[in-house]
Amino acid sequence: MSLRASSSAAVLLALFVASTGGAAVAEPAAAGGPAVVLITLDTTRADHLGAWGWPHARTPNLDALAARGIRFARCDSAVPITLPSHATILSGLYPPRHGVRDNATFVLAESVETVAEGLAAGGFDTAAVVSAAVLARRYGLAQGFRLYDDDLAAGGAGDPDAVERRAAATTAAATALLPTLRRPYFLWVHYFDPHEDYAPPPPYAAQARGPHAAYDGEIAYMDAEIGRLLAALPADATVLVVGDHGEMLGDGGEPTHGLLLGHGARRVPLLLAGPGIPGGRTVDCLTRTADVAPTLYRLAGLAPPAGLDGASLLPLLDGDDCGRTSYAESFLPFFAYRWYPLRAFSEGRWLYVHGTRPGLYDLAADPAESRDVAAEQPAIAGRLAALLKALLAAMGERLEGKVSAERALSDEERARLESLGYVGGGAGGEVRHDLPDPRDMVGVAADVHRAAKLVRQGRCADALPLLLGVTRRDRYNFPAYNQAGLCLLEAGRLRSALNAFERAAQVNPQSAVPLKNAGNALLRLGEARRAEEVFARAFELDPISPGVASNLAALLRGRGAAAEAAAVLERAFAAGSRHPGLYLERGMLAAARGDVAAAFDDFLAAAERDPHNPVPLDNAAKAAELLGRPQQAAELYRRSLDLDPGRPALWAALATLYLQQLGDRDGARHALEQAIAAEPDPGRRARLEDFLRQLDPGS
């Protein structure tokens, strides 16, 4: 966390510089200094807003902001992926400099100074509200913020596994923060709604029209909530709105984003409005999301740090500094699929795309980027390729060579990414020229995307043929092998599932996920010792991956290696895991050595962390019985049976508890009736009926 020397200049300044050479634009300062607000729009194409001319747009609030401020018509995102794009927005650095190249497998280093840190050092209060799991504080963007609200459960009906929150909850969280902020302040609010899956709430779904109605409906809903936020801001707030990346919507064959660097994913909205900002202006110069951070520094009355890749937007208001170039990249093809990463370099009317072959587009003649003219303009393509190579060299990077992620994905993080429509990636490798070019693999990626969507809808049987087809066309496709294995496991095709997981582990030997899945398949096949070996390998790769440590500990306990099992659990807890399975297994070990009180505490902890699983409640109930707490035991049994009432043995245990320890014949009678109703075996059902008759001999 790099904080520069603190300065109180921002508190004293009541103006900002609107151009490099022009006069300062003076405005009366509110008590305490300016309010600077950054709003980031996830997955929002510029050309789907009314201010950019989209005929189906319903974006009156963003359009009004454009009308009273500046619209930067040609803003390019540095990367079409949420976490690295926001790292660029907040740092003013391109991904090779800030080091974040993909979601979840990277963390923004503390050595990277964010604009929040710079403004905090300048006397600003700082707060943020984010709306997606990929921007959780553990990925490094919280540095510099006094308040960082990433509590998605608060906007997800209390769901602890929520991966996003809707715009209404985001606006509510942001407006609730406003009274707590002291001026001068910097507030960042992130909206996620246009991200797939597109499901706009009423009335926006019914109102949407056009070829991408659901996507536009999400943008309309987000716009309405942004309107509520803007209305709650102080009248003298300076507001900068920027998209992190767009959405391809089928352009180039890509349904969403992350793979290609086409204009649909690259071109984003950029708006600036506030005191002293001239209204109704459009700047047609090329701008970059990397320009946001230096602009925010200037708006706050502070000098940006030296060495940023972006530059303040304010000189553009006077028509100066219009010769900017832009860099963009996507490493998702490499990390997810082991395909060649794409990089792009824009200068003036030209866009150069570097893959295994050059691509060149004349944006003046072909704004849709539909015609590659690299073969017709080899000199221009060669010049831009040289500029790209020089830029990368200045950032300490080459076009090819070793590239590594900082960490492997846990299966929990992978599940969160996949629930957001992302393909979970691997840990790195070598960029080689013989890798497939993503532009040639869009059909494969589209099939993986379609299959993932089917899986999220609970349609594994429909997804499986797509996934198996992908593995035949792309033999290094880790996501396809892993997901195919999960679908085969669901279908009971255990050997085939195991083969798929083993192939996934070969393709990505640094990931614990396929090993964990292979271990689960082996457990179902009854091969406990082999499962133990596989879980042990997974544990060495990722000791906090959910299910790995607990399964390994259970297998060790099952063969009498209690000390080894305890060591596994201790290591997982020490690494920071709080998975419910760890508490359950630690409770089992405590019960085995006779420490029933410790076992009870761990069983309850497991139940609190996994409230929909009856097993921890069953064990806690039995422990409560042994501790002489029959009333508590009965309550725990009832909670467990509320979750899964079709267990006659547990109803019978509850009946026995009622009768023998609580003297509650009515409770025992009800429990026996439930046990009889749930018991499918005629012999056992007859014995339960005998028990009930003995309870009521006159019946």
C-alpha positions in Angstrom: 0.0 0.0 0.0 1.9 3.0 -1.3 0.7 6.2 0.3 2.4 9.4 -0.8 3.0 12.3 1.6 -0.2 13.6 3.0 -1.4 17.0 1.8 -4.2 19.2 2.9 -4.3 21.0 -0.5 -7.6 19.4 -1.5 -9.3 20.7 1.5 -8.3 24.3 0.7 -8.8 24.2 -3.1 -12.1 25.4 -4.5 -11.1 25.0 -8.2 -9.6 22.6 -10.6 -7.6 23.1 -13.7 -9.7 22.6 -16.8 -6.7 22.7 -19.2 -3.0 22.7 -19.2 -2.7 26.3 -20.3 -6.1 27.9 -19.7 -7.5 29.7 -16.7 -8.7 27.7 -13.8 -12.5 27.3 -13.5 -13.5 28.7 -10.2 -16.6 27.5 -8.3 -17.6 28.2 -4.8 -16.5 25.3 -2.6 -18.8 23.6 -0.2 -17.7 23.5 3.4 -14.9 21.0 3.8 -14.0 20.7 0.1 -15.2 18.8 -3.0 -17.3 15.6 -3.4 -15.8 13.5 -6.2 -17.9 10.5 -7.2 -16.8 7.7 -9.6 -19.5 5.4 -11.0 -18.4 2.3 -12.9 -20.8 0.5 -15.2 -19.9 -3.2 -15.6 -20.4 -4.8 -19.0 -21.8 -1.7 -20.6 -21.3 -1.0 -24.3 -21.2 2.7 -25.1 -23.3 2.2 -28.2 -26.2 0.9 -26.1 -26.8 4.2 -24.4 -29.1 6.9 -25.7 -26.3 9.5 -25.6 -24.4 7.3 -28.1 -27.4 7.0 -30.4 -28.9 3.6 -29.6 -32.5 3.8 -30.7 -33.7 1.2 -28.2 -32.0 2.8 -25.2 -34.0 3.8 -22.1 -31.2 5.7 -20.3 -32.6 9.1 -19.4 -30.4 9.6 -16.3 -27.1 8.9 -18.0 -28.2 10.8 -21.1 -29.1 13.8 -18.9 -25.6 13.6 -17.3 -24.1 13.7 -20.7 -26.2 16.7 -21.6 -25.0 18.7 -18.6 -21.4 17.6 -18.9 -18.9 16.1 -21.2 -19.3 12.9 -23.3 -16.1 11.3 -24.3 -17.2 9.5 -27.4 -14.2 7.2 -28.0 -13.1 5.6 -24.7 -11.3 2.3 -24.8 -11.1 -0.2 -22.0 -7.7 -1.7 -21.3 -9.1 -5.2 -20.8 -12.6 -6.7 -21.2 -12.5 -8.4 -17.7 -13.9 -6.9 -14.5 -11.1 -7.1 -12.0 -8.2 -6.1 -14.2 -10.2 -3.4 -15.8 -11.1 -1.8 -12.5 -7.4 -2.1 -11.4 -6.6 0.1 -14.4 -9.4 2.5 -13.7 -8.3 2.9 -10.1 -4.5 3.0 -10.7 -4.1 4.7 -14.1 -1.9 1.8 -15.1 -2.2 -0.8 -17.9 -2.4 -4.4 -16.8 1.3 -5.3 -17.5 2.2 -2.5 -14.9 -0.4 -3.2 -12.2 -0.1 -6.9 -12.7 -3.7 -8.0 -12.6 -4.5 -10.0 -15.8 -7.6 -12.0 -15.0 -10.4 -12.4 -12.4 -9.7 -14.2 -9.1 -6.3 -15.6 -9.9 -4.6 -12.2 -9.4 -4.6 -9.7 -6.5 -3.7 -6.0 -6.9 -0.4 -5.7 -5.1 -0.1 -3.3 -2.2 2.9 -1.7 -4.0 0.4 -0.3 -6.6 -0.9 3.1 -5.6 -4.6 3.5 -6.2 -6.4 6.8 -6.6 -8.2 6.1 -3.3 -4.8 6.0 -1.6 -3.6 9.1 -3.2 -6.8 11.0 -2.4 -6.8 9.7 1.2 -3.2 11.0 1.6 -4.5 14.3 0.3 -7.1 14.6 3.0 -10.1 13.0 1.4 -12.5 10.6 3.1 -12.9 7.5 0.9 -15.6 4.9 0.4 -16.7 2.3 -2.1 -19.7 0.1 -2.8 -19.1 -2.8 -5.2 -21.6 -5.2 -6.6 -19.8 -8.4 -7.7 -17.7 -11.1 -6.0 -14.8 -10.5 -8.4 -14.3 -7.1 -6.8 -14.3 -8.4 -3.2 -11.7 -6.8 -0.9 -9.5 -9.9 -1.0 -8.5 -9.0 -4.6 -6.8 -5.8 -3.5 -9.0 -3.0 -4.7 -10.0 -2.0 -1.1 -6.6 -0.3 -0.5 -7.0 3.3 0.3 -10.7 3.1 1.1 -11.8 3.8 4.6 -15.1 2.0 3.9 -15.3 -0.8 1.3 -18.8 -2.3 1.1 -18.5 -5.7 -0.6 -21.3 -7.3 1.4 -23.2 -8.9 -1.4 -25.4 -10.9 1.0 -27.0 -7.6 2.1 -28.3 -7.2 -1.4 -29.0 -10.8 -2.0 -31.8 -11.6 0.4 -29.2 -12.6 3.0 -27.7 -15.3 0.8 -24.1 -15.9 2.0 -23.2 -17.3 -1.4 -24.4 -14.2 -3.3 -22.1 -13.3 -6.2 -23.7 -10.0 -7.1 -26.2 -7.5 -5.9 -28.8 -5.7 -8.0 -28.7 -2.0 -8.7 -31.4 -1.1 -6.1 -29.4 -2.7 -3.3 -26.2 -1.0 -4.6 -27.9 2.4 -4.7 -29.4 1.8 -1.2 -25.9 1.0 0.2 -24.3 4.0 -1.5 -27.0 6.5 -0.3 -26.8 5.1 3.2 -23.1 5.8 3.2 -23.4 9.5 2.1 -24.3 10.9 5.5 -21.3 9.2 7.1 -18.8 10.8 4.7 -16.9 13.9 5.6 -15.9 16.4 3.0 -13.7 16.4 0.9 -14.6 12.8 -0.1 -14.2 10.3 -2.9 -17.0 7.8 -3.4 -16.8 4.9 -5.9 -20.0 3.0 -6.7 -19.9 0.0 -9.0 -23.0 -1.4 -10.8 -23.0 -4.9 -12.2 -26.5 -5.4 -13.7 -25.8 -5.6 -17.4 -23.6 -8.6 -16.9 -25.0 -11.9 -18.1 -27.3 -13.6 -17.1 -29.7 -10.8 -18.4 -32.8 -10.7 -16.2 -34.1 -7.2 -15.8 -36.8 -6.8 -13.2 -40.2 -5.4 -13.9 -41.1 -3.2 -15.6 -37.8 -3.0 -17.5 -38.1 -6.5 -19.1 -41.5 -5.7 -20.6 -40.4 -2.2 -21.8 -37.2 -3.4 -23.5 -37.3 -3.6 -27.3 -34.8 -4.4 -30.1 -32.4 -7.2 -30.9 -30.8 -7.3 -27.4 -33.9 -6.4 -25.3 -32.9 -8.2 -22.1 -29.4 -6.7 -22.1 -30.9 -3.2 -22.8 -33.4 -3.9 -20.0 -30.6 -4.4 -17.5 -29.0 -1.2 -18.6 -32.4 0.7 -18.2 -32.8 -0.7 -14.7 -29.3 0.3 -13.8 -29.9 3.8 -15.3 -33.0 4.2 -13.1 -31.0 3.4 -10.0 -28.1 5.6 -11.0 -30.8 8.4 -11.2 -31.7 7.7 -7.6 -28.0 7.9 -6.6 -27.4 11.1 -8.5 -30.5 12.7 -6.9 -29.0 11.9 -3.5 -25.6 13.4 -4.2 -24.9 17.0 -3.2 -25.7 19.5 -5.9 -22.0 20.4 -6.2 -20.7 16.8 -6.6 -18.4 16.1 -9.5 -19.4 12.8 -11.1 -17.3 10.7 -13.5 -19.0 7.7 -15.1 -17.1 5.0 -16.9 -17.7 1.5 -18.2 -15.2 -1.2 -17.2 -15.7 -3.1 -20.5 -18.6 -3.8 -22.9 -20.3 -6.9 -24.2 -19.7 -8.4 -27.7 -23.4 -9.6 -28.1 -22.4 -12.0 -30.8 -20.0 -9.6 -32.7 -17.2 -11.7 -34.1 -19.0 -14.8 -32.8 -18.5 -14.0 -29.1 -21.7 -13.9 -27.0 -20.3 -12.0 -24.0 -16.8 -10.7 -23.3 -13.3 -11.6 -22.3 -12.1 -13.4 -25.4 -11.9 -10.8 -28.2 -10.9 -7.1 -28.3 -13.6 -5.9 -30.7 -15.3 -2.6 -30.3 -18.3 -4.1 -28.5 -16.1 -5.2 -25.6 -13.5 -2.4 -25.8 -15.6 0.8 -26.3 -17.2 2.0 -23.1 -19.1 5.1 -21.9 -17.2 7.9 -20.3 -19.0 11.0 -18.9 -17.9 13.8 -16.7 -20.2 16.4 -15.1 -20.0 18.8 -12.2 -19.1 22.4 -11.1 -17.1 24.2 -13.8 -17.6 21.4 -16.4 -19.0 22.8 -19.6 -22.3 21.2 -20.5 -23.4 19.5 -23.7 -19.9 18.9 -25.0 -18.6 15.9 -26.9 -14.9 15.0 -27.1 -14.2 12.8 -30.1 -10.5 12.2 -29.2 -9.4 8.7 -28.3 -9.4 8.3 -24.5 -8.7 5.3 -22.2 -10.0 3.9 -19.0 -6.4 4.5 -17.8 -7.2 8.2 -18.0 -9.7 8.0 -15.2 -7.4 7.9 -12.2 -5.2 10.9 -13.3 -8.4 12.8 -14.0 -9.7 12.1 -10.5 -6.5 13.4 -9.0 -6.9 16.7 -10.9 -10.5 17.0 -10.0 -9.5 16.6 -6.4 -6.8 19.4 -6.7 -3.9 16.9 -6.5 -1.1 16.1 -8.9 -1.2 12.5 -10.2 1.8 10.3 -9.4 4.5 10.2 -12.0 4.7 7.3 -14.4 1.0 6.6 -15.0 0.0 5.2 -18.3 -3.1 7.4 -18.4 -3.4 11.2 -18.5 -5.9 13.7 -17.2 -8.9 14.2 -19.5 -9.2 17.9 -18.6 -6.8 19.2 -21.3 -9.1 17.6 -23.9 -11.8 20.1 -22.9 -9.8 22.8 -24.7 -9.0 20.5 -27.7 -5.4 19.8 -26.5 -3.6 16.4 -26.2 -5.8 14.7 -28.8 -3.1 12.4 -30.1 -3.4 9.7 -27.4 -2.7 6.0 -28.2 -4.4 3.1 -26.4 -3.4 -0.4 -25.3 -5.8 -3.3 -24.6 -5.3 -6.9 -23.8 -7.1 -10.1 -23.0 -5.3 -12.9 -21.2 -8.5 -14.8 -20.5 -8.0 -17.0 -23.6 -4.6 -18.0 -22.3 -5.5 -18.6 -18.6 -8.8 -20.3 -19.3 -8.0 -22.3 -22.5 -4.3 -22.1 -23.2 -4.9 -20.1 -26.3 -2.8 -17.2 -27.5 -3.5 -13.9 -25.6 -4.7 -11.0 -27.7 -3.3 -7.4 -27.4 -4.4 -4.3 -29.2 -2.9 -0.9 -30.0 -4.9 2.0 -31.2 -3.6 5.2 -32.8 -5.8 7.7 -34.6 -8.0 5.9 -37.1 -6.2 2.6 -36.8 -6.6 -0.4 -34.5 -3.9 -3.1 -34.6 -4.7 -6.5 -33.0 -1.8 -8.8 -32.2 -2.4 -12.6 -32.0 -0.7 -15.4 -33.9 -1.3 -13.2 -36.9 -1.7 -9.4 -37.3 -5.1 -7.7 -37.6 -5.6 -4.1 -38.7 -8.8 -2.1 -38.8 -9.5 1.3 -40.3 -11.9 2.7 -37.6 -12.8 5.8 -39.7 -14.0 3.7 -42.7 -15.1 0.6 -40.7 -16.2 1.6 -37.2 -17.7 -1.9 -36.7 -14.2 -3.4 -37.3 -15.6 -5.9 -39.7 -12.8 -5.9 -42.3 -9.2 -6.8 -41.6 -6.9 -4.7 -43.8 -3.6 -5.9 -42.5 -2.7 -7.6 -45.8 -3.6 -4.4 -47.7 -1.7 -2.1 -45.4 1.4 -4.0 -44.3 3.4 -0.9 -43.6 0.8 0.5 -41.2 0.4 -2.9 -39.5 4.2 -3.2 -39.1 4.5 0.3 -37.7 1.8 -0.3 -35.1 3.2 -3.7 -34.3 6.5 -2.1 -33.5 4.9 0.5 -31.3 3.0 -2.2 -29.4 6.3 -4.2 -28.9 8.1 -1.0 -27.7 5.2 -0.2 -25.3 5.3 -3.7 -23.9 9.1 -3.5 -23.5 8.7 -0.3 -21.6 6.3 -2.1 -19.3 8.8 -4.9 -18.8 7.0 -7.5 -21.0 7.4 -9.4 -24.2 4.8 -10.7 -26.6 5.7 -14.3 -25.8 7.2 -16.2 -22.9 6.3 -17.3 -19.4 3.2 -15.8 -17.8 2.0 -16.9 -14.5 -1.1 -16.2 -12.3 -0.4 -15.4 -8.7 -2.6 -18.1 -7.3 -4.8 -21.1 -8.4 -8.5 -20.8 -8.2 -10.3 -22.7 -5.4 -13.4 -24.6 -6.4 -15.4 -22.0 -4.4 -14.0 -19.2 -6.5 -14.4 -21.2 -9.6 -18.0 -21.8 -8.8 -18.5 -18.0 -8.1 -16.9 -17.1 -11.4 -18.9 -19.6 -13.4 -22.1 -18.4 -11.8 -21.2 -15.0 -13.2 -20.7 -16.5 -16.6 -16.9 -16.5 -16.5 -14.7 -19.4 -17.4 -12.5 -20.2 -14.5 -8.8 -20.1 -15.5 -5.6 -21.8 -14.7 -2.4 -20.7 -13.2 -0.3 -19.8 -16.2 2.3 -21.2 -18.5 4.2 -20.2 -21.6 2.8 -18.0 -24.4 4.0 -19.7 -27.6 3.3 -18.8 -31.2 1.9 -22.2 -31.9 -1.0 -21.8 -29.5 -4.5 -21.4 -31.1 -5.5 -17.9 -31.9 -8.8 -17.0 -30.0 -10.2 -15.5 -33.2 -10.1 -19.0 -34.7 -11.7 -20.6 -31.6 -14.8 -18.4 -31.0 -17.0 -21.4 -31.9 -15.3 -23.5 -29.2 -15.6 -20.8 -26.6 -19.2 -20.2 -27.6 -20.0 -23.9 -27.0 -18.3 -23.8 -23.6 -20.4 -20.7 -22.8 -23.6 -22.4 -23.9 -22.8 -25.5 -21.9 -22.0 -23.5 -18.8 -25.3 -21.7 -19.1 -27.1 -25.0 -19.4 -25.3 -26.3 -16.3 -26.4 -23.2 -14.4 -29.9 -24.0 -15.4 -29.6 -27.5 -14.1 -29.5 -29.1 -17.6 -26.3 -31.1 -17.4 -27.7 -33.7 -19.8 -28.0 -31.1 -22.5 -24.6 -29.6 -21.7 -22.7 -32.8 -21.9 -22.7 -33.4 -25.7 -21.5 -29.8 -26.2 -18.7 -30.3 -23.6 -17.6 -33.6 -25.0 -17.6 -32.1 -28.5 -15.3 -29.3 -27.3 -12.8 -31.8 -25.8 -12.6 -33.5 -29.2 -11.9 -30.2 -31.0 -9.6 -28.7 -28.4 -7.7 -31.3 -26.4 -6.3 -28.8 -23.9 -9.6 -27.3 -22.9 -9.5 -27.4 -19.1 -13.0 -25.9 -18.5 -14.6 -28.4 -20.8 -12.9 -31.5 -19.3 -13.7 -30.4 -15.8 -17.3 -29.5 -16.4 -17.9 -32.6 -18.5 -16.6 -34.6 -15.6 -19.1 -32.9 -13.2 -22.0 -33.7 -15.6 -20.8 -37.3 -16.0 -20.6 -37.6 -12.2 -24.2 -36.3 -12.0 -25.3 -38.9 -14.5 -23.7 -41.7 -12.5 -21.1 -42.4 -15.2 -18.3 -42.5 -12.5 -15.5 -44.0 -14.6 -16.0 -41.6 -17.4 -16.2 -38.7 -14.9 -12.9 -39.9 -13.4 -11.2 -40.0 -16.8 -12.4 -36.5 -17.5 -11.1 -35.1 -14.2 -7.8 -36.9 -14.7 -7.4 -35.3 -18.1 -8.3 -31.9 -16.7 -5.6 -32.4 -14.0 -3.1 -33.2 -16.8 -4.0 -30.1 -18.7 -3.8 -27.9 -15.6 -1.5 -29.6 -13.0 -1.5 -26.5 -10.8 -5.2 -26.6 -10.0 -6.6 -28.5 -7.1 -10.1 -28.4 -8.5 -10.0 -31.5 -10.9 -8.2 -33.5 -8.2 -10.9 -32.7 -5.7 -13.5 -33.7 -8.2 -11.6 -36.9 -9.0 -11.4 -37.7 -5.3 -15.2 -37.4 -5.1 -15.6 -39.8 -8.0 -13.3 -42.3 -6.4 -15.2 -42.1 -3.1 -18.4 -43.0 -5.0 -16.5 -45.8 -6.7 -15.5 -47.1 -3.2 -11.8 -46.6 -3.8 -11.0 -44.9 -0.5 -7.2 -45.3 -0.5 -6.9 -44.0 -4.0 -9.3 -41.1 -3.1 -7.1 -40.3 -0.1 -4.0 -40.0 -2.3 -5.8 -37.7 -4.8 -7.2 -35.5 -2.0 -3.7 -35.3 -0.5 -2.3 -34.0 -3.8 -5.2 -31.5 -4.0 -4.5 -30.4 -0.4 -0.9 -29.7 -1.1 -1.9 -27.4 -4.0 -4.7 -25.6 -2.1 -5.2 -26.3 1.6 -8.3 -24.1 1.8 -10.2 -25.4 -1.2 -13.6 -26.3 0.2 -14.1 -30.0 0.6 -10.5 -31.0 0.1 -9.2 -30.9 3.7 -12.5 -32.2 5.2 -12.6 -35.2 2.8 -8.9 -36.0 3.4 -9.4 -35.7 7.2 -12.4 -38.0 7.0 -10.5 -40.6 5.0 -7.6 -40.5 7.4 -9.9 -40.8 10.4 -11.7 -43.7 8.8 -8.5 -45.7 8.7 -7.5 -44.8 12.3 -5.0 -42.0 11.5 -6.5 -39.5 13.8 -3.3 -37.5 14.4 -2.8 -37.1 10.7 -6.4 -36.0 10.3 -6.1 -33.5 13.0 -2.9 -32.1 11.4 -4.7 -31.6 8.1 -7.6 -29.8 9.8 -5.2 -27.6 11.8 -3.3 -26.6 8.6 -6.5 -25.8 6.8 -7.7 -23.6 9.7 -4.3 -21.9 9.9 -4.5 -21.1 6.2 -7.7 -19.2 6.8 -10.4 -21.7 5.8 -13.6 -21.7 7.7 -15.4 -24.3 5.6 -18.2 -26.1 7.5 -16.7 -29.5 6.7 -13.6 -28.6 8.7 -15.7 -28.0 11.8 -17.7 -31.2 11.2 -14.6 -33.3 10.9 -12.9 -31.7 13.9 -16.1 -32.5 15.9 -15.9 -36.1 14.8 -12.3 -36.4 16.0 -13.3 -34.8 19.3 -16.2 -37.2 19.7 -13.9 -40.1 19.0 -11.6 -39.2 21.8 -14.4 -38.6 24.2 -14.5 -34.8 24.3 -18.2 -34.5 23.7 -18.4 -30.8 24.7 -15.8 -29.8 22.1 -17.5 -32.0 19.5 -20.8 -30.3 20.2 -19.3 -26.8 19.7 -17.8 -27.8 16.4 -21.0 -29.5 15.2 -22.9 -26.3 16.0 -20.3 -24.2 14.2 -20.6 -26.4 11.1 -24.4 -26.0 11.3 -24.2 -22.2 11.5 -21.9 -22.1 8.4 -24.0 -24.7 6.4 -27.6 -24.0 7.5 -29.2 -26.2 4.8 -27.2 -29.3 5.7 -28.9 -31.6 8.3 -25.8 -33.7 9.1 -24.1 -31.2 11.5 -27.5 -30.8 13.3 -27.8 -34.6 13.6 -24.4 -34.8 15.2 -25.0 -31.8 17.5 -28.3 -33.3 18.6 -26.6 -36.6 19.6 -23.8 -34.7 21.4 -26.5 -32.7 23.3 -28.1 -36.0 24.4 -24.8 -37.3 25.7 -24.2 -34.0 27.5 -27.5 -34.4 29.3 -29.3 -31.6 27.4 -32.4 -33.4 26.1 -34.5 -30.2 25.4 -31.7 -28.8 23.2 -31.2 -32.2 21.6 -34.9 -32.3 20.7 -34.8 -28.8 19.2 -31.7 -29.8 17.1 -33.4 -33.0 15.8 -36.5 -30.9 14.8 -34.3 -28.4 12.9 -32.6 -31.3 11.1 -35.9 -32.9 10.2 -37.3 -29.7 9.0 -34.5 -29.8 6.4 -35.0 -33.4 5.5 -38.2 -35.0 6.9 -37.9 -38.3 5.0 -35.6 -40.0 7.6 -37.5 -42.5 9.7 -34.5 -43.5 11.9 -34.1 -39.9 13.0 -37.9 -39.6 13.7 -37.6 -42.8 15.8 -34.6 -41.3 17.7 -36.6 -38.2 18.4 -39.5 -40.3 19.6 -37.2 -42.2 22.0 -35.8 -38.9 23.3 -39.3 -37.5 23.9 -40.5 -40.6 25.7 -37.4 -41.6 27.8 -35.8 -38.3 28.6 -38.6 -35.6 28.3 -41.6 -37.7 29.3 -43.5 -36.2 26.3 -45.8 -38.9 25.0 -47.6 -36.5 22.6 -44.2 -35.5 21.1 -43.2 -39.2 20.9 -46.5 -40.1 19.2 -46.1 -37.4 16.6 -42.5 -38.4 15.9 -43.5 -42.1 15.5 -46.3 -41.2 13.1 -43.8 -39.3 11.0 -41.4 -42.2 11.1 -44.1 -44.7 10.0 -45.1 -42.4 7.1 -41.4 -42.1 6.0 -40.4 -45.7 6.4 -40.4 -47.6 3.0 -39.4 -51.0 4.4 -42.5 -53.1 5.5 -40.7 -54.9 8.3 -39.3 -51.8 9.9 -42.6 -50.0 9.4 -44.4 -52.9 11.3 -41.9 -52.6 14.2 -42.6 -48.8 14.4 -46.3 -49.5 14.4 -45.9 -52.0 17.3 -44.0 -49.3 19.1 -46.8 -46.8 18.5 -49.4 -49.4 19.8 -47.4 -49.9 22.9 -47.4 -46.2 23.4 -51.2 -46.1 23.1 -52.4 -49.6 24.2 -56.0 -48.6 24.0 -55.9 -47.5 20.4 
